[in-house]
């Protein structure tokens, strides 16, 4: 373990984490960014049309720009899973891979994890027809019939992306759907997409690979023959490592923060989709803003309070 003590370690390398890093560099805070996936879930977005200054840009390209900006300002970004964060007397010990790092403060920018349906066949066929990332895997289903399960914007954008590759896209939603009007218009104007309402997904079928999906409707149980199933039923906060710290969570397991992005634990801040901040408005622009606020709060606590 290095005996060096950083001013700040940012855990998570998505928009909130990289945004926090950019501001930490401007505040001259000596810091590390540690994250398993550089760019976070945003890299899965095939098209982003609501980031100021970009009419249309892929998530991967946008996050490459974030990463370049952070590096340009001197940030050190380590791609690794963080196993634990332990509160010592005067600092925090962060264990990532085989390394241990010490820091005076922490920003948790942990992002979200894809929610599973927890139906028979789902785990069995991950990577064999079941996917949680249309942007990552759409090209493997060129000319095939696929299903997108979900009724939100993530499902809509997945279906729109799959139109370019698949023979047919069935969008299977539960009870009702709520798409952004622009996405809804594209879906309804595509001859490749069919919307089907169901009450429940029952099973993912297959042998070596996915061959179909079974679901309930008002008319009874039905099955649809497909070769790919893209699951977009929401996300859950990735807060496992907060348990050792005693960070307060709300009833939905989001990290509770105040207007400075501070948690209930001294010198621990949180930013982005994992928090209760910004009225849980889960957008790139608010994640970056929360990261910036958190970095500013660390600066004021560590530097200004010493004067």
C-alpha positions as CSV (number, residue, x, y, z in Angstrom):
1,X,0.0,0.0,0.0
2,X,1.3,3.4,-0.9
3,X,1.6,5.7,2.1
4,X,0.6,8.7,0.0
5,X,-2.6,10.3,1.1
6,X,-4.7,11.9,-1.6
7,X,-7.0,14.8,-1.0
8,X,-9.8,12.9,-2.8
9,X,-10.6,9.6,-4.3
10,X,-13.5,9.5,-6.7
11,X,-15.1,6.1,-7.0
12,X,-16.8,5.8,-10.4
13,X,-15.7,7.0,-13.8
14,X,-19.0,7.9,-15.4
15,X,-20.3,11.4,-16.0
16,X,-20.5,12.2,-12.3
17,X,-17.1,10.9,-11.5
18,X,-15.3,12.5,-14.5
19,X,-17.2,15.7,-14.0
20,X,-16.0,15.7,-10.3
21,X,-12.5,15.0,-11.5
22,X,-12.5,18.0,-13.9
23,X,-13.5,20.3,-11.1
24,X,-11.1,18.7,-8.6
25,X,-8.3,19.4,-11.0
26,X,-9.3,23.0,-11.3
27,X,-9.4,23.2,-7.5
28,X,-5.9,21.7,-7.4
29,X,-7.1,18.8,-5.3
30,X,-4.7,15.8,-5.6
31,X,-7.0,13.0,-6.5
32,X,-7.6,9.6,-8.2
33,X,-10.6,8.4,-10.2
34,X,-11.2,4.6,-9.8
35,X,-13.9,2.9,-11.9
36,X,-14.4,-0.4,-13.5
37,X,-16.1,1.0,-16.6
38,X,-14.7,4.3,-18.0
39,X,-17.7,6.3,-19.0
40,X,-20.3,4.3,-17.1
41,X,-23.6,3.3,-18.6
42,X,-23.6,6.3,-20.9
43,X,-21.2,4.4,-23.3
44,X,-24.1,2.1,-24.1
45,X,-26.2,5.0,-25.6
46,X,-26.1,4.9,-29.4
47,X,-27.3,8.5,-29.7
48,X,-27.5,11.4,-27.3
49,X,-29.4,14.5,-28.3
50,X,-29.8,16.4,-25.1
51,X,-26.2,17.2,-24.1
52,X,-25.6,21.0,-24.5
53,X,-23.4,21.8,-27.4
54,X,-23.9,18.5,-29.3
55,X,-26.8,18.1,-31.6
56,X,-26.2,14.4,-31.7
57,X,-23.4,12.3,-30.3
58,X,-22.9,8.7,-29.3
59,X,-22.4,7.9,-25.6
60,X,-19.0,6.4,-26.3
61,X,-17.8,9.4,-28.1
62,X,-19.1,11.8,-25.5
63,X,-17.4,9.8,-22.7
64,X,-14.1,9.7,-24.6
65,X,-14.3,13.5,-24.6
66,X,-14.9,13.6,-20.9
67,X,-12.0,11.2,-20.3
68,X,-9.7,13.3,-22.5
69,X,-10.7,16.5,-20.7
70,X,-10.0,14.9,-17.3
71,X,-6.6,13.5,-18.4
72,X,-5.7,16.9,-20.0
73,X,-6.2,18.5,-16.6
74,X,-3.9,16.0,-14.9
75,X,-6.3,13.4,-13.5
76,X,-5.1,9.9,-12.9
77,X,-7.8,7.4,-13.8
78,X,-7.5,3.7,-12.7
79,X,-9.7,1.1,-14.3
80,X,-10.5,-1.3,-11.5
81,X,-13.3,-2.6,-9.3
82,X,-13.3,-1.1,-5.8
83,X,-13.8,-3.9,-3.3
84,X,-14.1,-1.9,-0.1
85,X,-13.8,1.5,1.4
86,X,-12.8,1.6,5.1
87,X,-12.8,4.6,7.4
88,X,-9.6,4.9,9.4
89,X,-8.9,7.5,12.1
90,X,-7.9,10.4,9.8
91,X,-8.4,9.0,6.3
92,X,-10.1,6.4,4.1
93,X,-8.6,3.2,2.8
94,X,-9.8,2.3,-0.7
95,X,-9.1,-1.3,-1.9
96,X,-9.1,-1.6,-5.6
97,X,-7.8,-4.8,-7.2
98,X,-4.6,-5.7,-5.4
99,X,-3.8,-2.1,-4.4
100,X,-4.8,0.1,-1.4
101,X,-5.0,3.8,-1.6
102,X,-5.5,6.4,1.2
103,X,-7.5,9.6,0.9
104,X,-8.8,12.4,3.1
105,X,-12.2,12.4,1.3
106,X,-14.4,10.3,-1.0
107,X,-16.9,11.0,-3.7
108,X,-19.1,8.1,-4.5
109,X,-20.1,8.3,-8.2
110,X,-21.2,4.6,-8.3
111,X,-23.9,4.9,-11.0
112,X,-26.5,2.2,-11.6
113,X,-26.7,-1.5,-12.5
114,X,-29.1,-3.1,-14.9
115,X,-32.1,-4.6,-13.2
116,X,-32.9,-8.2,-14.0
117,X,-36.3,-9.7,-14.5
118,X,-35.4,-12.8,-12.5
119,X,-37.3,-15.2,-14.7
120,X,-36.3,-18.8,-15.7
121,X,-33.7,-18.8,-18.5
122,X,-32.5,-15.2,-18.0
123,X,-29.2,-16.0,-16.3
124,X,-28.7,-19.2,-18.3
125,X,-28.7,-17.3,-21.6
126,X,-26.8,-14.2,-20.8
127,X,-24.4,-13.8,-23.7
128,X,-26.3,-16.5,-25.6
129,X,-29.1,-14.3,-26.7
130,X,-29.9,-12.3,-23.6
131,X,-28.4,-8.8,-23.4
132,X,-28.7,-5.7,-21.3
133,X,-27.0,-3.5,-23.8
134,X,-28.4,-2.9,-27.3
135,X,-25.5,-0.6,-28.3
136,X,-23.0,-3.3,-27.3
137,X,-24.6,-6.3,-28.9
138,X,-27.0,-5.2,-31.7
139,X,-24.6,-6.1,-34.5
140,X,-24.7,-9.7,-33.4
141,X,-28.4,-9.9,-34.3
142,X,-28.2,-8.6,-37.8
143,X,-31.2,-9.9,-39.8
144,X,-32.7,-11.7,-36.8
145,X,-35.9,-11.3,-34.8
146,X,-35.4,-9.8,-31.4
147,X,-37.4,-8.6,-28.4
148,X,-36.9,-5.5,-26.2
149,X,-38.5,-5.9,-22.8
150,X,-39.4,-2.6,-21.1
151,X,-41.7,0.4,-21.3
152,X,-39.3,3.4,-20.6
153,X,-37.0,5.5,-22.7
154,X,-34.1,3.0,-22.3
155,X,-36.3,0.4,-24.0
156,X,-37.4,2.9,-26.7
157,X,-33.8,3.9,-27.6
158,X,-32.7,0.2,-27.6
159,X,-35.5,-0.6,-30.0
160,X,-34.6,2.3,-32.3
161,X,-30.9,1.3,-32.3
162,X,-31.9,-2.3,-33.1
163,X,-34.0,-1.2,-36.1
164,X,-30.7,-0.7,-38.0
165,X,-29.7,-4.4,-37.5
166,X,-32.6,-6.7,-36.8
167,X,-35.1,-8.1,-39.1
168,X,-37.9,-7.4,-36.7
169,X,-38.0,-5.7,-33.3
170,X,-40.9,-6.5,-30.9
171,X,-41.2,-4.1,-28.0
172,X,-42.8,-6.0,-25.1
173,X,-44.0,-3.7,-22.4
174,X,-45.8,-4.3,-19.2
175,X,-49.2,-2.6,-18.7
176,X,-48.2,0.7,-20.3
177,X,-45.2,2.5,-21.8
178,X,-43.9,6.0,-21.2
179,X,-41.5,7.1,-24.0
180,X,-40.2,10.5,-24.8
181,X,-42.4,11.8,-27.6
182,X,-39.5,11.9,-30.1
183,X,-38.7,8.2,-29.4
184,X,-42.3,7.2,-29.6
185,X,-42.7,8.9,-33.0
186,X,-39.7,7.0,-34.4
187,X,-41.0,3.7,-33.1
188,X,-44.5,4.1,-34.4
189,X,-43.2,5.2,-37.8
190,X,-41.0,2.1,-38.2
191,X,-42.4,-0.9,-40.1
192,X,-39.9,-3.0,-38.2
193,X,-41.2,-2.4,-34.7
194,X,-44.3,-4.1,-33.2
195,X,-45.6,-3.0,-29.7
196,X,-47.1,-5.8,-27.6
197,X,-48.6,-5.3,-24.2
198,X,-48.2,-8.0,-21.6
199,X,-48.9,-8.5,-17.9
200,X,-45.8,-10.5,-17.1
201,X,-42.8,-12.2,-18.7
202,X,-42.8,-15.8,-17.7
203,X,-39.7,-17.5,-19.2
204,X,-36.9,-17.2,-21.7
205,X,-36.7,-20.3,-23.8
206,X,-33.9,-22.0,-25.6
207,X,-31.4,-24.9,-25.8
208,X,-27.8,-23.7,-26.4
209,X,-29.1,-20.2,-27.3
210,X,-32.3,-18.2,-27.0
211,X,-35.1,-19.4,-29.2
212,X,-38.1,-17.6,-27.7
213,X,-39.9,-15.8,-24.9
214,X,-43.1,-16.7,-23.0
215,X,-45.3,-14.0,-21.5
216,X,-48.8,-13.5,-20.1
217,X,-51.5,-11.4,-21.7
218,X,-55.2,-10.9,-21.0
219,X,-55.9,-13.6,-23.5
220,X,-53.6,-16.1,-21.7
221,X,-50.0,-17.3,-22.0
222,X,-48.2,-16.6,-25.4
223,X,-44.8,-17.4,-26.9
224,X,-42.8,-15.5,-29.4
225,X,-40.0,-17.1,-31.4
226,X,-36.9,-14.8,-31.3
227,X,-33.1,-15.1,-31.4
228,X,-32.3,-12.1,-29.1
229,X,-33.8,-10.6,-26.0
230,X,-32.7,-7.1,-24.8
231,X,-33.8,-6.4,-21.2
232,X,-34.4,-2.8,-20.3
233,X,-36.6,-2.9,-17.2
234,X,-34.7,-0.2,-15.2
235,X,-31.7,0.0,-13.0
236,X,-30.7,-0.2,-9.4
237,X,-28.2,1.9,-7.5
238,X,-24.7,0.3,-7.2
239,X,-24.2,0.9,-3.5
240,X,-22.7,-2.3,-2.2
241,X,-19.4,-0.7,-1.1
242,X,-21.3,1.9,1.1
243,X,-22.1,-0.8,3.7
244,X,-18.8,-0.5,5.5
245,X,-19.1,3.3,5.7
246,X,-22.5,3.5,7.2
247,X,-23.7,5.9,4.5
248,X,-27.5,6.5,4.7
249,X,-29.7,5.2,2.0
250,X,-33.4,6.0,1.3
251,X,-36.1,3.3,1.0
252,X,-35.1,2.7,-2.7
253,X,-31.4,2.3,-1.8
254,X,-30.3,5.7,-3.2
255,X,-27.6,7.5,-1.3
256,X,-29.1,10.4,0.7
257,X,-27.3,13.7,0.1
258,X,-27.9,17.3,1.0
259,X,-27.5,20.3,-1.3
260,X,-23.6,20.2,-1.0
261,X,-23.7,16.5,-2.1
262,X,-22.6,15.5,1.4
263,X,-23.7,12.2,2.9
264,X,-24.3,11.6,6.6
265,X,-20.6,10.4,6.9
266,X,-18.1,13.2,7.3
267,X,-15.9,13.7,4.2
268,X,-18.0,11.3,2.1
269,X,-19.9,12.9,-0.8
270,X,-21.9,11.3,-3.5
271,X,-22.9,12.4,-7.0
272,X,-24.9,11.2,-10.0
273,X,-27.6,8.6,-10.6
274,X,-26.8,6.8,-7.3
275,X,-28.0,9.8,-5.2
276,X,-31.3,11.4,-4.1
277,X,-30.0,14.7,-5.5
278,X,-31.5,16.7,-8.4
279,X,-34.9,15.2,-7.6
280,X,-33.6,11.9,-9.0
281,X,-33.6,13.4,-12.4
282,X,-31.3,10.9,-14.0
283,X,-29.6,12.8,-16.8
284,X,-26.0,13.3,-17.8
285,X,-26.2,17.0,-17.3
286,X,-27.3,16.6,-13.7
287,X,-24.8,13.9,-12.9
288,X,-22.0,16.2,-14.1
289,X,-23.4,19.1,-12.1
290,X,-23.6,17.0,-8.9
291,X,-20.0,15.9,-9.5
292,X,-18.9,19.5,-9.8
293,X,-20.8,20.5,-6.6
294,X,-19.3,17.5,-4.7
295,X,-15.7,18.5,-5.8
296,X,-16.4,22.1,-4.7
297,X,-17.6,20.9,-1.3
298,X,-14.4,18.8,-0.8
299,X,-12.3,21.8,-1.7
300,X,-14.1,24.1,0.8
301,X,-13.9,21.5,3.5
302,X,-10.2,20.6,3.0
303,X,-8.6,23.8,1.9
304,X,-10.7,26.8,2.9
305,X,-11.5,25.6,6.4
306,X,-7.7,25.5,7.1
307,X,-7.3,29.2,6.6
